[in-house]
């Protein structure tokens, strides 16, 4: 009987710890290439040059994306999107699977022209050391992506078109 009570207490402790979630975590996490799935389009995250992550919401959960455009469109539908505690991370355009360079998406600059996983076409770069902006900033990027929404290639066609 005592063993049963001990086991029940241990199971209860594990459940309580599991319920704590990611609340105390911050920053980006490793991508499990070709296994992690984009939160918006459900495609595998496979190209390290365009990956993005968002951490936020009630449980400070981490969400992964294959393209910054997916992250912006998905985040736009979250009621907590404007919360200053929400973290948005984007891979720097020279990232590789072996060496990811994460940038705070709000501080990065974006250049259009690459073929990205969901065809948004933006690559992120750190601001230059001289502080001169290269490309557009996050606010302009968000405006452009949302103005074209939904523009990712997974869009379900309207049957009336």
C-alpha positions in Angstrom: 0.0 0.0 0.0 2.8 2.4 0.9 4.4 1.7 -2.5 1.2 2.5 -4.3 0.9 5.8 -2.4 4.5 6.7 -3.2 4.0 5.9 -6.9 0.8 8.0 -7.0 2.7 10.9 -5.4 5.5 10.6 -7.9 3.1 10.6 -10.8 1.3 13.6 -9.4 4.6 15.5 -9.0 5.5 14.7 -12.6 2.1 16.0 -13.8 2.4 19.2 -11.8 5.9 19.8 -13.3 4.7 19.1 -16.8 1.8 21.5 -16.4 4.3 24.3 -15.8 5.0 24.5 -19.5 7.6 26.8 -21.0 6.6 29.8 -18.8 10.1 30.5 -17.6 11.9 29.9 -20.9 13.0 32.6 -23.4 14.8 32.8 -26.7 14.8 30.5 -29.7 15.3 26.8 -29.5 16.9 24.3 -31.8 15.0 23.2 -34.9 14.6 19.5 -35.5 15.1 19.7 -39.3 12.6 17.9 -41.5 10.6 16.9 -38.3 9.4 20.2 -36.8 6.3 21.4 -38.6 5.4 25.0 -39.4 2.5 26.2 -37.2 0.7 27.9 -40.1 1.2 25.8 -43.2 2.1 22.5 -41.6 5.1 22.0 -43.9 8.3 20.6 -42.4 10.9 23.2 -41.4 13.8 22.4 -43.6 15.7 25.5 -44.8 17.7 27.1 -42.1 18.0 30.4 -43.9 14.3 31.2 -43.5 13.2 29.6 -40.2 11.4 31.6 -37.6 10.1 31.1 -34.1 7.6 32.9 -31.9 7.4 32.5 -28.1 4.4 33.9 -26.3 0.9 33.5 -25.1 -0.5 32.5 -21.8 2.0 29.6 -21.4 4.9 31.3 -23.1 4.9 28.5 -25.7 7.3 28.2 -28.6 5.9 28.0 -32.1 8.1 27.2 -35.2 7.7 28.3 -38.8 9.4 27.6 -42.1 9.1 31.2 -43.3 8.9 34.6 -41.6 5.8 35.3 -43.6 4.0 32.3 -42.0 5.1 33.6 -38.6 3.6 37.0 -39.2 0.3 35.8 -40.7 -0.1 33.3 -37.8 0.8 35.8 -35.1 -1.6 38.3 -36.5 -4.4 35.9 -35.6 -3.3 35.5 -31.9 -5.0 37.8 -29.4 -1.6 38.2 -27.6 0.3 39.3 -30.7 0.8 42.9 -29.4 2.1 41.8 -26.0 5.6 43.2 -25.6 6.7 39.9 -23.9 6.1 38.1 -27.2 9.4 37.1 -28.7 9.9 36.7 -32.4 13.1 35.2 -33.8 14.2 34.8 -37.4 17.1 33.0 -38.9 19.8 35.2 -40.4 20.1 34.6 -44.2 23.5 32.9 -43.9 22.4 30.3 -41.3 23.1 26.6 -41.9 21.8 23.5 -40.2 25.1 23.3 -38.4 25.3 27.0 -37.4 22.0 28.8 -36.8 22.2 32.6 -36.3 19.0 33.8 -34.7 18.1 37.5 -34.8 15.4 39.3 -32.9 12.9 39.7 -35.7 12.0 43.2 -34.6 15.6 44.4 -34.9 16.4 42.6 -38.2 16.3 44.0 -41.7 14.7 42.2 -44.6 15.6 41.9 -48.2 13.3 40.6 -50.9 14.3 38.4 -53.7 15.0 34.8 -52.5 12.8 31.9 -53.2 11.6 31.1 -49.6 9.7 28.0 -48.5 6.3 29.6 -48.7 7.2 32.2 -51.3 7.0 35.3 -49.2 10.5 36.1 -50.5 12.1 37.8 -47.5 15.6 37.0 -46.1 16.6 38.5 -42.7 19.9 40.2 -41.9 21.4 41.9 -38.9 21.6 45.7 -39.2 25.0 46.8 -40.5 27.7 47.8 -38.1 27.4 51.4 -39.3 23.7 51.3 -38.4 22.7 51.9 -42.0 19.4 50.1 -42.8 19.7 47.4 -45.4 16.3 46.5 -46.9 13.2 47.1 -44.8 12.5 46.9 -41.1 10.1 44.6 -39.3 7.3 47.1 -39.2 7.4 47.6 -43.0 7.8 43.8 -43.5 4.7 43.1 -41.4 2.7 45.7 -43.3 3.7 44.3 -46.7 3.0 40.7 -45.7 -0.4 41.4 -44.1 -1.4 43.6 -47.0 -1.1 40.6 -49.3 -2.6 38.1 -46.8 -3.2 35.3 -47.3 -0.4 35.0 -49.7 1.3 31.8 -48.8 1.3 29.0 -51.3 -0.8 26.8 -49.1 -3.8 29.0 -49.6 -7.0 27.0 -50.2 -8.4 28.3 -53.5 -11.9 29.9 -53.4 -14.3 27.7 -55.3 -15.9 30.8 -56.8 -12.8 32.0 -58.5 
